[in-house]
Amino acid sequence: MRGYLIDENLSPAYRDQLLYHEPSLTVLRVGDEGAPARSTQDPEILKWCEQNNFILVTKDPNTIPKHLSDHLAAGHHVPGIIMINSSVPTRAILDDLILIASASHEDEFRDRIIYIPFT
């Protein structure tokens, strides 16, 4: 099963609340033991996600699309990237993340960026 890697630009509350509401999920945050260290550059985070089968959850629309393009051009892949709108209530984002984890196919978001909350 794939997991979620919460980018360090998001509050640790995302990890904590996901695990509270859905304890069966695998959720790490950049800086956690077993995850990339804090301040790891985006290209290295994408490589880590590819190697460990984690979907990246971030709110960084300025750099991630370019890094993903470079990553794919180099012949790499990612299980997916979820770009969140942090102006939306956290609960709506958590609901969408739980829905994605429970209802999506293993490779449904491969090499793609999706935006949540869904509209």
Helices and strands as residue ranges (DSSP letters): E 3-6, H 12-21, E 27-29, H 42-52, E 54-58, H 64-73, E 81-84, H 90-103, E 113-116
